[in-house]
Amino acid sequence: MEVSDSPNGLAVSDEAIWVSNGHADTVSRIDRVDGEVAVTTVGDNPVGLVAGFGAIWVSNSSDDTISRIDAVTLTVTDTIAVGRRPAGIAVSADALWVVAERDDTVSRIDPTTRQVTDVIDVARGLSGLAATDDAVWVASTDDDSVSQIDLATRSVTDAITVDGDPRDVVATAEAIWVASDEETVIRIDTQARTVTGIVSFDPFDGDVRLGHSDGDP
């Protein structure tokens, strides 16, 4: 399905799929029933986006802002200043969380007041992040780690070492899954806070292999 120039981030709401178009400075809404596409102009070079709190939230990496798009009217209702080069963005039960790549920080945004409430120093080379019920998990490509931010204290409580330049993070009920630049997906147990599995993807022959931290196949 054709959208616009340089599609980048992707988010899903109940009724639509949303795509950020970096070079076009737009977000495309694709209706999940009839496939109709509508386009909304946002900030400069939109990358990450997420659905939540009745809106779509978009990180504009070249003008250091977050755009709030009303999911019904498709209009930008707010533009929120954050740290330098915002990228990854995630939703927890009561807040938005945004990585500022050039500041090595994560910002917390209150979705009601639409203000930044906290700025948390994390690690070098931040990339993707994901939220669970009690934490935000952030990948650091420079430090080869995944940091845990406690939602209650809004501070970094742990940093788990992983290999291969971790980049993107996905959260499930039992685990955090981290994609690295070395064709691996790493599983982190959220309770034990340890790496429990590594899936390797060979770019040449298409094989997939699973390894465990205890050395067993």
C-alpha positions as CSV (number, residue, x, y, z in Angstrom):
1,M,0.0,0.0,0.0
2,E,1.4,3.4,-1.0
3,V,1.7,6.1,1.6
4,S,4.2,8.9,1.2
5,D,7.9,9.7,1.1
6,S,10.2,7.8,3.4
7,P,7.8,5.8,5.6
8,N,9.4,5.2,8.9
9,G,7.5,4.5,12.2
10,L,4.3,2.4,12.5
11,A,1.5,2.4,15.0
12,V,-1.9,0.6,15.2
13,S,-5.1,1.9,16.8
14,D,-8.5,0.3,16.9
15,E,-9.6,1.6,13.6
16,A,-6.5,2.5,11.7
17,I,-2.8,2.0,10.9
18,W,-0.6,5.0,11.2
19,V,2.7,5.6,9.4
20,S,5.2,8.4,9.9
21,N,6.7,9.7,6.6
22,G,10.1,11.3,7.5
23,H,11.0,13.2,4.4
24,A,7.4,14.4,3.8
25,D,6.9,15.6,7.4
26,T,3.5,13.9,7.5
27,V,1.7,11.0,9.1
28,S,-0.6,8.7,7.0
29,R,-3.7,7.2,8.4
30,I,-4.8,3.9,6.8
31,D,-8.3,2.8,7.5
32,R,-8.3,-0.9,8.6
33,V,-11.6,-1.6,6.8
34,D,-11.5,0.1,3.4
35,G,-7.8,1.0,3.2
36,E,-8.5,4.7,2.6
37,V,-5.5,6.9,3.3
38,A,-5.6,10.3,4.9
39,V,-2.5,12.5,5.5
40,T,-1.7,15.0,8.3
41,T,1.2,17.3,8.4
42,V,3.3,17.2,11.6
43,G,6.8,18.4,12.6
44,D,10.2,18.1,10.9
45,N,11.3,14.5,10.1
46,P,8.8,12.4,12.1
47,V,10.1,9.0,13.1
48,G,8.6,7.2,16.1
49,L,4.9,7.2,16.8
50,V,2.5,5.5,19.2
51,A,-1.3,5.3,19.8
52,G,-2.7,6.1,23.2
53,F,-5.0,8.3,25.3
54,G,-7.3,9.0,22.3
55,A,-4.5,10.3,20.1
56,I,-1.4,9.5,18.0
57,W,1.9,10.9,19.4
58,V,4.7,11.5,16.9
59,S,8.4,12.3,17.6
60,N,9.8,14.8,15.2
61,S,13.5,14.2,15.3
62,S,14.7,17.3,13.5
63,D,12.8,19.9,15.5
64,D,12.9,18.3,18.9
65,T,9.2,18.1,19.4
66,I,6.3,15.7,19.9
67,S,3.1,16.2,17.9
68,R,-0.3,15.1,19.3
69,I,-2.8,14.1,16.6
70,D,-6.4,13.8,17.5
71,A,-7.3,10.3,16.3
72,V,-10.8,11.4,15.3
73,T,-10.3,14.8,13.6
74,L,-6.8,14.0,12.4
75,T,-5.6,17.4,13.4
76,V,-2.5,18.3,15.4
77,T,-3.7,19.7,18.7
78,D,-0.4,20.1,20.5
79,T,3.3,20.4,19.9
80,I,5.4,19.6,22.9
81,A,9.1,20.5,23.2
82,V,11.4,17.7,24.4
83,G,15.1,16.8,24.3
84,R,17.3,16.8,21.3
85,R,16.5,14.3,18.5
86,P,13.5,12.5,19.9
87,A,13.0,9.1,18.4
88,G,11.5,6.1,20.3
89,I,8.2,6.7,22.0
90,A,6.1,4.4,24.2
91,V,2.9,4.5,26.3
92,S,2.5,3.3,29.9
93,A,-0.8,3.4,31.9
94,D,-0.6,7.1,32.7
95,A,2.2,8.6,30.6
96,L,4.2,8.9,27.4
97,W,7.9,8.2,27.4
98,V,10.3,9.6,24.7
99,V,14.0,8.9,24.0
100,A,16.1,12.0,23.2
101,E,19.0,10.4,21.3
102,R,21.4,13.4,21.5
103,D,20.8,14.0,25.2
104,D,21.0,10.3,26.4
105,T,17.7,11.0,28.3
106,V,14.1,9.8,28.5
107,S,11.3,12.3,29.0
108,R,8.0,11.6,30.7
109,I,5.0,13.4,29.3
110,D,1.7,13.7,31.1
111,P,-1.0,13.1,28.4
112,T,-3.6,15.2,30.2
113,T,-1.5,18.4,30.7
114,R,0.7,17.6,27.7
115,Q,3.7,18.8,29.6
116,V,7.1,17.1,30.3
117,T,7.1,16.1,34.0
118,D,10.5,14.4,34.2
119,V,13.7,14.1,32.3
120,I,15.8,11.0,33.2
121,D,19.5,10.5,32.5
122,V,19.9,6.9,31.2
123,A,22.9,5.8,29.1
124,R,24.8,6.6,25.9
125,G,23.4,5.9,22.5
126,L,19.7,5.4,23.3
127,S,17.5,3.9,20.7
128,G,14.2,2.0,21.2
129,L,12.1,1.7,24.3
130,A,9.0,-0.2,25.6
131,A,6.8,0.1,28.6
132,T,5.4,-2.6,30.9
133,D,3.1,-2.2,34.0
134,D,5.9,-1.1,36.2
135,A,8.8,-0.1,34.1
136,V,10.2,1.4,30.9
137,W,12.9,-0.5,29.2
138,V,15.4,1.4,27.0
139,A,18.1,0.1,24.6
140,S,21.5,1.6,24.5
141,T,23.6,0.8,21.4
142,D,26.8,2.5,22.7
143,D,26.7,0.8,26.1
144,D,25.4,-2.6,24.9
145,S,22.8,-2.5,27.6
146,V,19.0,-2.3,28.3
147,S,18.1,0.0,31.2
148,Q,15.1,-0.3,33.4
149,I,13.3,2.8,34.5
150,D,11.0,2.3,37.5
151,L,7.6,4.0,36.8
152,A,7.1,4.8,40.5
153,T,10.4,6.4,41.3
154,R,11.1,7.6,37.7
155,S,14.7,6.6,38.0
156,V,17.0,4.0,36.5
157,T,17.0,0.9,38.7
158,D,18.9,-1.6,36.6
159,A,21.1,-1.9,33.5
160,I,21.3,-5.4,31.8
161,T,24.2,-6.1,29.6
162,V,23.4,-7.4,26.1
163,D,25.6,-8.0,23.1
164,G,25.4,-6.7,19.5
165,D,24.3,-3.1,19.7
166,P,20.8,-3.4,21.0
167,R,18.3,-1.1,19.1
168,D,14.6,-1.9,19.2
169,V,12.6,-3.1,22.2
170,V,9.2,-4.9,22.5
171,A,7.6,-5.8,25.8
172,T,5.3,-8.8,26.6
173,A,3.9,-9.9,30.0
174,E,6.8,-12.1,30.8
175,A,9.8,-10.8,28.8
176,I,11.5,-8.0,27.0
177,W,12.6,-8.7,23.4
178,V,15.5,-6.7,22.0
179,A,16.6,-6.6,18.4
180,S,20.3,-5.9,17.8
181,D,22.4,-4.8,14.9
182,E,24.1,-8.2,14.8
183,E,21.0,-10.1,13.4
184,T,19.9,-11.3,16.9
185,V,16.8,-11.0,19.0
186,I,17.5,-11.2,22.8
187,R,15.0,-12.3,25.4
188,I,15.2,-10.7,28.9
189,D,13.2,-12.1,31.8
190,T,11.6,-9.1,33.4
191,Q,11.5,-10.7,36.9
192,A,15.0,-12.1,37.0
193,R,16.4,-9.2,34.9
194,T,18.7,-11.6,33.0
195,V,19.2,-12.6,29.4
196,T,17.4,-16.0,29.0
197,G,17.6,-16.6,25.2
198,I,19.1,-15.3,22.0
199,V,17.6,-15.9,18.5
200,S,20.1,-15.5,15.7
201,F,19.1,-14.8,12.1
202,D,21.7,-15.7,9.4
203,P,21.4,-13.1,6.6
204,F,23.0,-15.4,4.1
205,D,21.1,-18.8,4.4
206,G,18.0,-17.7,6.3
207,D,18.5,-20.2,9.2
208,V,17.2,-19.3,12.7
209,R,18.9,-20.6,15.8
210,L,18.1,-20.3,19.5
211,G,20.7,-20.2,22.2
212,H,20.3,-20.0,25.9
213,S,22.4,-18.2,28.5
214,D,23.3,-21.4,30.3
215,G,25.0,-22.8,27.1
216,D,22.4,-25.5,26.3
217,P,21.2,-25.7,22.7
